[in-house]
Amino acid sequence: MFVKIKSSIFIDALQLELTNYSNSSFKGILKDDKGSICSVMEREIPHNQKQIYWPGLNDLPYGKYTLELSQDGEEMRLNLVKRI
């Protein structure tokens, strides 16, 4: 597991905590409960960065989401809920 999420409930942004601090590329895909892609984030992560802030999710409807993350060939999925 290369990322911890501060909370599985979000309102308008996600805050992720990196557990692997190597220079690498990071990709996240947020999908709704039907599997449609709602948001994508890709970026290079500097060696000393410990957190990723993913803003701009305030226009998404409330409900259940799946967050698919990949970094350096590792992949993981997290279940999230958007609430008021």
C-alpha positions as CSV (number, residue, x, y, z in Angstrom):
1,M,0.0,0.0,0.0
2,F,1.7,3.2,-1.2
3,V,-1.1,5.6,-0.2
4,K,-3.3,6.2,2.8
5,I,-6.4,8.3,2.5
6,K,-7.2,10.6,5.3
7,S,-11.0,9.9,5.1
8,S,-13.1,7.6,3.0
9,I,-15.7,10.4,2.9
10,F,-15.1,13.5,0.9
11,I,-17.0,16.7,0.0
12,D,-15.0,18.6,-2.6
13,A,-11.4,17.3,-2.6
14,L,-9.3,14.3,-1.6
15,Q,-6.2,14.4,0.6
16,L,-3.9,11.4,0.1
17,E,-0.9,10.6,2.3
18,L,2.0,8.9,0.4
19,T,3.8,6.1,2.2
20,N,6.4,5.6,-0.6
21,Y,8.5,8.8,-1.0
22,S,10.5,7.9,-4.2
23,N,10.5,10.1,-7.3
24,S,7.7,8.6,-9.4
25,S,4.7,9.2,-11.5
26,F,1.3,8.9,-9.8
27,K,-2.0,8.3,-11.4
28,G,-5.5,8.3,-9.9
29,I,-8.8,7.6,-11.5
30,L,-12.1,8.3,-9.7
31,K,-15.1,6.3,-10.9
32,D,-18.7,6.4,-9.9
33,D,-20.7,3.4,-8.9
34,K,-21.5,2.6,-12.5
35,G,-17.8,2.5,-13.5
36,S,-17.8,5.8,-15.4
37,I,-14.7,7.9,-15.0
38,C,-15.4,11.1,-13.2
39,S,-11.9,12.5,-12.7
40,V,-8.3,11.7,-13.5
41,M,-5.1,13.0,-12.0
42,E,-1.6,12.3,-13.2
43,R,1.5,13.9,-11.9
44,E,5.2,13.4,-11.1
45,I,5.8,13.2,-7.4
46,P,9.0,14.8,-6.0
47,H,11.1,12.7,-3.6
48,N,10.2,14.8,-0.5
49,Q,6.4,15.2,-1.1
50,K,4.3,13.3,1.4
51,Q,0.8,14.4,0.5
52,I,-1.3,14.8,-2.6
53,Y,-4.3,17.2,-2.7
54,W,-6.9,16.4,-5.4
55,P,-9.3,19.4,-5.6
56,G,-12.1,20.1,-8.0
57,L,-14.5,17.3,-6.9
58,N,-17.3,19.6,-5.7
59,D,-19.3,19.2,-8.9
60,L,-19.6,15.4,-8.6
61,P,-23.0,14.1,-7.4
62,Y,-23.3,12.5,-4.0
63,G,-22.8,8.8,-3.8
64,K,-20.3,5.9,-3.9
65,Y,-17.0,6.1,-5.8
66,T,-14.0,3.9,-6.5
67,L,-10.6,5.4,-6.5
68,E,-8.0,3.5,-8.6
69,L,-4.4,4.5,-7.9
70,S,-1.2,3.4,-9.5
71,Q,2.4,4.3,-8.8
72,D,5.6,2.5,-10.0
73,G,3.7,-0.5,-11.2
74,E,1.7,-0.9,-8.0
75,E,-2.0,-0.6,-8.1
76,M,-4.7,-0.3,-5.4
77,R,-8.4,0.5,-5.2
78,L,-10.3,2.3,-2.4
79,N,-14.0,2.8,-1.9
80,L,-15.1,6.3,-1.2
81,V,-18.3,8.2,-0.4
82,K,-19.2,11.8,-1.4
83,R,-21.4,13.4,1.2
84,I,-22.7,16.9,2.1
